[in-house]
Amino acid sequence: MSEEKPNDKKKQPEIIRESYVTYDDYANMPDDGNRYEIADGRLELMSGPGGLHQVISKTLSDTITQTCSQDYIILTAPFDVILSQIEVRQPDLIIVHRSRKSIITRRGIEGSPDVVVEILSPSTRRRDKLDKIKSYAKYEVPEYWIVDPDSYSLELYLLRENGVYELADLFNADEPVISPRLTCLSFTMNDIIAVVKDTLDWA
C-alpha cells in the first residue's frame, strides 16, 4: 500500500561520515536541508518520508492526542531525541508523560521518552526493525511501537529486565490498541485506516 516506487525499495539510510561524530558536531553543522541521525557516533542521512507515511503519522498523533493529552505530551518528527552524545534519533512520534516534561528542552528530548513510534517504509524497514530496536533498548526506552503501512498493523514491544525488547502484542483491524503505559488509548488500526483512506484517494 506504500506509495514508494519499486526502485526506492533497496535504498538504505546513507552513512555520510565514518569518523566519530558527537551531538555537538551535529548541532554545529550548517543547515543543508537534509535530516540526519547519529547512530553510535556515525552520522546517517535520513530519507524523506512519503505521503502515506506522513498521513499515518499525523493521524496517529491526532488520535492519541484526543484521549491522552491530559497525561502525555505527543511530539512528531523532525525532533531530536538525544539519547547520548553519540546517539541522536528522530522517531516519527515521541510520547512523554507530563511528569517527565523536564526532559523536553530547547535542544530536543534529552533522555529516553516513555514511548517511541516508528512508521515503516521500504527504505527504513531494516533500520527500524533491527538497528533502532537495539538502540532504543540500549538507552532504556520502555515501549517501542512499529507501525507497518503495508498491513496496517502495530507491533508493541516492551523493554524487559534483561534490557531486551519483547514483542508484547500485535494489533490489527478492530482489535483495540492496548498499552501498559498509555491506558488512555482508545483506537483500533481500522480507525487509522478509515482516516487515511478518507484523506488519500490512492491509499
Residue pairs with C-beta under 8 A, 6 or more apart in sequence:
1 52
1 149
1 150
1 152
1 203
2 50
2 52
2 53
2 121
2 122
2 149
2 150
3 50
3 51
3 52
3 202
4 50
4 121
4 122
4 123
8 122
8 123
9 122
9 123
11 47
11 122
11 123
12 123
12 126
12 127
13 37
13 44
13 45
13 46
13 47
13 123
13 124
13 127
14 44
14 45
15 42
15 43
15 44
15 45
16 36
16 43
16 44
16 45
17 42
17 43
18 42
20 41
20 86
21 38
21 41
21 42
21 43
21 86
22 38
22 41
22 85
22 86
23 38
23 82
23 84
23 85
23 86
23 88
24 85
25 43
26 36
26 38
26 43
26 88
27 107
29 36
34 45
34 46
35 45
35 46
35 48
35 78
35 90
36 43
36 44
36 45
36 46
37 43
37 44
37 46
37 88
37 89
37 90
38 44
38 86
38 87
38 88
39 87
39 89
39 131
39 135
40 86
40 87
40 135
41 86
46 90
47 121
47 123
47 124
49 57
49 92
49 119
49 121
50 121
51 200
52 149
52 196
52 200
52 203
53 92
53 119
53 121
53 149
55 195
55 196
55 199
55 200
55 203
56 119
56 147
56 149
56 192
56 196
57 76
57 77
57 92
57 93
57 119
58 76
59 192
59 195
59 196
59 199
60 93
60 117
60 119
60 147
60 192
61 74
61 76
61 93
63 187
63 191
63 192
63 195
64 72
64 74
64 93
64 95
64 182
64 185
64 187
65 74
66 186
67 184
67 185
67 186
67 187
68 74
68 95
68 182
68 184
68 185
70 184
71 97
71 98
71 184
72 95
72 96
72 97
72 98
72 114
72 182
72 184
73 95
73 96
73 97
73 98
73 101
73 104
74 93
74 94
74 95
75 93
75 94
75 95
75 96
75 104
75 109
76 92
76 93
76 94
77 90
77 91
77 92
77 93
77 94
78 90
79 90
79 94
79 108
79 109
80 88
80 89
80 90
80 107
80 108
80 109
81 88
81 89
81 90
81 91
81 94
81 108
81 109
81 113
81 116
82 88
82 107
82 108
82 109
82 110
82 111
83 89
83 111
83 112
83 135
83 139
84 139
87 135
87 138
87 139
88 108
89 116
89 132
89 135
89 136
91 113
91 116
91 117
91 118
92 117
92 118
92 119
92 147
93 115
93 116
93 117
93 145
94 109
94 113
94 115
94 116
94 117
95 113
95 114
95 115
95 116
95 117
95 182
96 103
96 104
96 109
96 113
96 114
97 114
97 181
100 111
100 114
103 109
103 110
103 111
103 112
103 113
112 136
112 139
112 140
112 141
112 142
113 141
114 141
114 142
114 143
114 181
115 141
115 142
115 143
115 144
115 145
115 179
115 181
115 182
116 136
116 141
116 143
116 144
116 145
117 144
117 145
117 146
117 147
118 124
118 128
118 132
118 144
118 145
118 146
118 147
119 147
119 149
120 128
120 129
120 146
120 147
120 148
120 149
120 150
121 149
128 146
129 146
132 144
133 144
133 157
133 165
136 144
136 165
137 144
137 159
137 163
137 164
137 165
138 163
140 159
140 163
141 159
142 158
142 159
142 181
143 156
143 157
143 158
143 159
143 179
143 180
143 181
144 156
144 157
144 159
144 165
145 154
145 155
145 156
145 157
146 154
146 155
146 157
147 153
147 154
147 155
148 154
148 155
151 172
152 172
152 173
152 189
152 190
152 192
152 193
153 170
153 171
153 172
153 189
154 170
154 171
154 172
154 177
154 189
155 167
155 169
155 170
156 167
156 168
156 169
156 170
156 171
156 177
156 179
157 165
157 166
157 167
157 168
158 165
158 166
158 168
158 180
159 165
160 166
168 180
169 178
171 177
171 178
171 188
171 189
172 189
173 188
173 189
173 190
174 188
174 190
175 188
175 189
176 185
176 186
176 187
176 188
177 185
177 187
177 188
177 189
178 185
179 185
196 203
197 203
